[in-house]
């Protein structure tokens, strides 16, 4: 199941874990991504806390934790090649994996239709 946030992050939820990245809309707005600051594995965040930073030729933007949880893995390939956030944001350009603390938070996020309506407005 894929969910979206109003901060333009996506979550691919599988059981108690979720893969998190930025959406096509976010990477389009940022332009060419040149650097990512990923969170520490083992660190826990509350929803809406800043978990990382993505920098582009245009601007820097915070990456927010979409749900309460613990970072269980980061995408080292993205750290080595930040352009993956532009070329493949929904697959190889993922940022981190999180162990969910509260499934209800994920259920309350936007589905694809609601996100498309939100980002078009």
Beta strands, then each sheet from edge to edge (+ up, - down):
strand 1: 2-4
strand 2: 9-14
strand 3: 17-22
strand 4: 33-37
strand 5: 44-45
strand 6: 50-56
strand 7: 60-64
strand 8: 69-74
strand 9: 96-100
sheet 1: 1+ 2- 3+ 9- 8+ 5-
sheet 2: 4+ 6- 7+
end
